Amino acid sequence: MPNKHTVDTARIRAHGRAFAHIAAFHPELTALRRDLHAHPELGFEEVYTTRRVIDALKVCGVDEVHTHIGRTGVVAVIHGQQRSSGRMLGLRADMDALPMAEHNEFPWRSSKPGLMHGCGHDGHTTMLVGAARYLAETRQFDGSAVLIFQPGEEGHAGAKAMIDDGLFDRFPVEAVFAMHNWPQMKPGTVGINPGPMMAAADRITIHITGKGGHGAHAYLTVDPVLVAAHIITAVQSIVSRNVRPIDSAVISLCAMHAGDLAAFSVVPGEATLVGTVRTFTPAVQAMVERRLNEVCTGVAMGFGAQATVTYERIYPATVNSSKEADFAADVAERLLGADQVDRQLDPSMGAEDFSFMLQAKPGAYLRLGQGAENGVGSCFLHNSRYDFNDEVLPLGAALHAGLIEQGMPLTTA
């Protein structure tokens, strides 16, 4: 039986010059990925990570390296053998880690207590470095490739920060692509669809004001805990009774604070609920926001209390443009075969700030399978036992490279 962390590229059936070329330096990519995993950094704090990326890009021989875009973002530019087309395509990888403790025991586990790469951004960054090396060494395309190493995806809107800092003004790509590892899919597979891939992520805070008092004389109070309980129940009717069955939405109230655990006989005067809303379309998003206000204020009023809803739109939905999604699927099929590419992958209610880039430019977001049958790479994202599957590094890099080479093909005389 293979070792749990054995790297075996041969198990992935991929075709083409790029994959074979990149597979030759697979061990170097693995070493880089594991070094990044051992040194996780939060959004906009990616100092060590960007230094490693910049050093690697210089060794690769890229034409330009631009730093401090969106604070800690890095952009590399590689020109093809020809530039007569004047075309420019973008590839994006996220770099930041999560504020969570790692419970793995392998040698490359996090060296920083309370921080870990629990979502695979270390692998995403490494795959884009691998693509950079291949593209700089071969340059089999007509135009310019823009490689975007983005900070702060995990709740910091790093994509928006880079855009606000002039990313697409300085590098006017015609389309931009990104991919994310997916433990629920096996290595050597890719999933995509020509529409929503990830949901919008909104934060809701419901503040309830009642009248506190003694728990033995509750009739003299307006109990905000009771009101909160009814709001929690009533809010669940919004999706089941206001959202069309063919649409999708999730409302989750995930935290509640009221009173003092040591004051068991005191009815508090206030209570606060915090949660998230996930939707795919602006129309459903707006309707849910409206109904939340109506339901919460109405329920509270029925008990003689008041409720205020604060609705914060954090990340928009990640929606692929049809043309670019079809193109990316075609590239994946040439690399892996049609039977290994799911062109109608179900979208996820998770969120991704690549959505900001897709609002600014056409493009597509792909999922790259990594969950092997022997368990490697199968632990789900944001889990303390998660680790990126190094087996898929050459595949992801080759897929990035294919998007550039097939998107901007060399012309013949």
Secondary structure as UniProt FT lines:
FT   TURN            4..5
FT   HELIX           9..11
FT   HELIX           17..23
FT   TURN            24..25
FT   HELIX           26..38
FT   TURN            43..44
FT   HELIX           47..60
FT   STRAND          64..69
FT   TURN            70..72
FT   STRAND          73..79
FT   TURN            84..85
FT   STRAND          88..94
FT   TURN            107..108
FT   TURN            113..114
FT   HELIX           121..138
FT   STRAND          144..150
FT   TURN            153..155
FT   HELIX           158..164
FT   TURN            165..166
FT   HELIX           167..170
FT   STRAND          175..182
FT   TURN            183..184
FT   TURN            187..188
FT   STRAND          190..191
FT   STRAND          196..198
FT   STRAND          200..209
FT   STRAND          213..214
FT   HELIX           215..220
FT   HELIX           224..242
FT   TURN            245..246
FT   STRAND          249..258
FT   TURN            261..262
FT   TURN            264..265
FT   STRAND          266..267
FT   STRAND          270..279
FT   HELIX           282..302
FT   TURN            303..304
FT   STRAND          306..315
FT   STRAND          318..319
FT   HELIX           322..336
FT   HELIX           338..340
FT   STRAND          341..342
FT   TURN            343..344
FT   HELIX           354..360
FT   STRAND          363..369
FT   TURN            373..374
FT   TURN            376..377
FT   TURN            381..382
FT   TURN            384..385
FT   HELIX           390..392
FT   HELIX           393..407
//
